[in-house]
Amino acid sequence: MRILWKPFGFSRRLLQGAWCHPSESVSLSALTRRTLVPRLRKTPSIFWLGQRQGFSAMPEIEASVKDTELFSPPSKVRGMTELDRTAFKKTVSIPVLKVRKEVVNRLMRALKRVALQRPGIKRVIEDPDDGDTRLIMLDPFKMLTVDSFEKTELGVLEELAVNPQLSEYNLELTYENFKSEEILRAVLPEGQDVTSGFSRVGHIAHLNLRDHQLPFKHLIGQVMIDKNPGITSAVNKTSNIDNTYRNFQMEVLSGEENMLTKVRENNYTYEFDFSKVYWNPRLSTEHGRITELLNPGDVLFDVFAGVGPFAIPAARKNCTVFANDLNPESHKWLLHNCKLNKVDQKVKVFNMDGKDFLQGPVREELMLRLGPSAEAKPSVHFVMNLPAKAIEFLSVFKSLLDGQPCSSERLPTVHCYCFSKDANPAKDVCQQAGAVLGISLEESSSVHLVRNVAPNKEMLCITFQIPAATLYGNRALSLENFEEPSLKRQRTDDSFSEPQITSNS
Ligand SMILES: C[S@@+](CC[C@H](N)C(=O)[O-])C[C@H]1O[C@@H](n2cnc3c(N)ncnc32)[C@H](O)[C@@H]1O
């Protein structure tokens, strides 16, 4: 399952090394020369760093450096509800290695493991005392003592005639140098869960804040914007998706109010107003999976099409697509996106209730395409992605068509989405769908686990061919006459009683 939870981003702003007197400083250690001296004696061309303006000789750093507070923002930011970036300033002591400038590049390759990695911090800075040397910033958690260098690293130091003696450097950290999680952990009440994850929808970070985070909502939104390049607006979901059009009620926490956005999914572009239509970046794998199942020339009826993430890729695959959505805004953006992706000639777009769509244009089309005179014999697929309700719409397939039934291999395939909270969700959805259609689907369907939407709540897709006896109104037709041969085989196999389940993850 692919989830677009964006990891914390880094600000590109670089902090210049500052020779400062700390207001809040975390010292790494008291220094001793115990382990270094013997090593230095073996090293040619060494030079000692004495006490200098910003760094001091630091042959060994105490093991107590493993202090998780070192890179935490100052304690005074706890409880802050309005973001004050200046309050995040703090000075920490970190180990540095003084080297000749001409060996920096070679050395950096060899010292990758121990080089300091902080957002916006240069790993190599100028030496204020010597234009010909540079200071390499090292990770204090990895460089406790000179002995922390690995053999190969020491080998390179020796080869380049670099003194492995460490010095201490006072590094000033600012808001730019903390990760979003570190900032939120420092601000929110201690021990409480901090959120730094969100769904990204174009320029919008879509958060789902918990109650204890709400007093900090504007600050959290601003931190997400600051720390994630390309995000210029942060919104919070203020209700579950329980309205007809499946769009969220949302509050803009920080940044621009503009909800008109543009996203890329599986190489297609979609534009829409996120406040008025449904879009879920966590469905991209599922959209791709269904597209993969289709062949050029197939017919796709997308009953709850949204802004087009099934319809447009299918049309690009040279399928004939009929796409419908009840929400006038979705319909508008669906039309727009068909043009944007240059498939407007291949998609017929409707703005109807799903039931009317099935009983009207779909029925008409099926009568033509499945009738005996139809020349081309494409496969027909239905996508029904309205998980809370789609199963109810299956009843429309009962006796939808009349006349002579088509051959079994041309019967439409339905991909119907649903939720289940059952301990056996696959069996549950088979029973739900079967109950609506008045048939058993347990041996003639496959169930795909799309995603876990909440603890103990799964979103699934059940796929099956609509039996002729269900689709055609001629009551004289018995199930046996129109069953697919493969299904007949399955029915005689007593060992098969569970639906097959696959998953995106
Ligand atoms: C869960 S969204 C799925 C959208 C799209 N297929 C996707 O995968 O992103 C369900 C869509 O069904 C539409 N819808 C809700 N009730 C409907 C109905 N009775 N008839 C047709 N469309 C409906 C909503 O407006 C929404 O766009």
The ligand as an SDF file (V2000), in Angstrom:
LIG
                    3D

 27 29  0  0  0  0  0  0  0  0999 V2000
  -15.0990    7.7050   -2.5330 C   0  0  0  0  0  0  0  0  0  0  0  0
  -15.3380    8.8600   -3.8170 S   0  0  0  0  0  0  0  0  0  0  0  0
  -14.4430    8.0660   -5.1240 C   0  0  0  0  0  0  0  0  0  0  0  0
  -14.0260    8.9750   -6.2230 C   0  0  0  0  0  0  0  0  0  0  0  0
  -13.0560    8.3600   -7.2200 C   0  0  0  0  0  0  0  0  0  0  0  0
  -13.6170    7.2110   -7.8690 N   0  0  0  0  0  0  0  0  0  0  0  0
  -11.7350    8.0250   -6.5450 C   0  0  0  0  0  0  0  0  0  0  0  0
  -11.3570    6.8470   -6.5330 O   0  0  0  0  0  0  0  0  0  0  0  0
  -11.0620    8.9340   -6.0510 O   0  0  0  0  0  0  0  0  0  0  0  0
  -17.0150    8.6060   -4.2140 C   0  0  0  0  0  0  0  0  0  0  0  0
  -17.5950    9.5620   -5.2230 C   0  0  0  0  0  0  0  0  0  0  0  0
  -18.9510    9.2010   -5.4060 O   0  0  0  0  0  0  0  0  0  0  0  0
  -19.7350   10.3770   -5.5630 C   0  0  0  0  0  0  0  0  0  0  0  0
  -21.1170   10.0320   -5.1730 N   0  0  0  0  0  0  0  0  0  0  0  0
  -21.6320    9.9650   -3.9280 C   0  0  0  0  0  0  0  0  0  0  0  0
  -22.9020    9.5450   -3.9770 N   0  0  0  0  0  0  0  0  0  0  0  0
  -23.1830    9.3190   -5.2830 C   0  0  0  0  0  0  0  0  0  0  0  0
  -24.3400    8.8550   -5.9580 C   0  0  0  0  0  0  0  0  0  0  0  0
  -25.4400    8.5260   -5.3100 N   0  0  0  0  0  0  0  0  0  0  0  0
  -24.2680    8.7340   -7.2940 N   0  0  0  0  0  0  0  0  0  0  0  0
  -23.1310    9.0490   -7.9730 C   0  0  0  0  0  0  0  0  0  0  0  0
  -22.0200    9.5230   -7.3780 N   0  0  0  0  0  0  0  0  0  0  0  0
  -22.0510    9.6400   -6.0430 C   0  0  0  0  0  0  0  0  0  0  0  0
  -19.0570   11.4020   -4.6890 C   0  0  0  0  0  0  0  0  0  0  0  0
  -19.3430   12.7210   -5.1400 O   0  0  0  0  0  0  0  0  0  0  0  0
  -17.5760   11.0210   -4.8380 C   0  0  0  0  0  0  0  0  0  0  0  0
  -16.9650   11.7730   -5.8410 O   0  0  0  0  0  0  0  0  0  0  0  0
  1  2  1  0
  2  3  1  0
  2 10  1  0
  3  4  1  0
  4  5  1  0
  5  6  1  0
  5  7  1  0
  7  8  2  0
  7  9  1  0
 10 11  1  0
 11 12  1  0
 11 26  1  0
 12 13  1  0
 13 14  1  0
 13 24  1  0
 14 15  1  0
 14 23  1  0
 15 16  2  0
 16 17  1  0
 17 18  1  0
 17 23  2  0
 18 19  1  0
 18 20  2  0
 20 21  1  0
 21 22  2  0
 22 23  1  0
 24 25  1  0
 24 26  1  0
 26 27  1  0
M  CHG  2   2   1   9  -1
M  END
$$$$
